[in-house]
Amino acid sequence: MKLTLKEIEKIATLARLNLSAEEKKMYTEQLSVIFDYIEMLNEVNTDQVSETYQVTGLKDVVREDEVAFWEEEDKQKLINNFPDKMGNLLKVKAVFDNNDE
């Protein structure tokens, strides 16, 4: 599938890319080769091939949250040994930083 310069310019506009004339020519050639390869793959008969959606064997592990009860003595040991605290609250670094505002 040979892409035209006009098609490359439209793709560049949609992607908000400012391409030089040299880049447009390069992408016209490169994308045309890629689309030709895809067309060739489309000719392969895959009717008897099952879909592959996961190849690593990994699975999501979901579990219910469970409350763990601690003895008061163990809680106090943790609080006393924590480096930064306010009363019985443990202070940790911010997870979300709002410096963007």
Contacts in CASP RR format, 6 or more apart in sequence:
PFRMAT RR
TARGET T0000
AUTHOR 0000-0000-0000
METHOD contacts of the structure
MODEL  1
MKLTLKEIEKIATLARLNLSAEEKKMYTEQLSVIFDYIEMLNEVNTDQVS
ETYQVTGLKDVVREDEVAFWEEEDKQKLINNFPDKMGNLLKVKAVFDNND
E
1 32 0 8 1.000
1 35 0 8 1.000
1 36 0 8 1.000
1 39 0 8 1.000
2 32 0 8 1.000
3 28 0 8 1.000
3 31 0 8 1.000
3 32 0 8 1.000
3 35 0 8 1.000
4 28 0 8 1.000
5 24 0 8 1.000
5 25 0 8 1.000
5 28 0 8 1.000
8 19 0 8 1.000
8 24 0 8 1.000
8 27 0 8 1.000
8 28 0 8 1.000
8 31 0 8 1.000
9 19 0 8 1.000
9 24 0 8 1.000
11 27 0 8 1.000
11 31 0 8 1.000
12 18 0 8 1.000
12 19 0 8 1.000
12 24 0 8 1.000
12 27 0 8 1.000
19 27 0 8 1.000
70 78 0 8 1.000
78 90 0 8 1.000
79 85 0 8 1.000
79 87 0 8 1.000
79 88 0 8 1.000
79 90 0 8 1.000
82 90 0 8 1.000
84 90 0 8 1.000
84 91 0 8 1.000
84 92 0 8 1.000
85 91 0 8 1.000
END
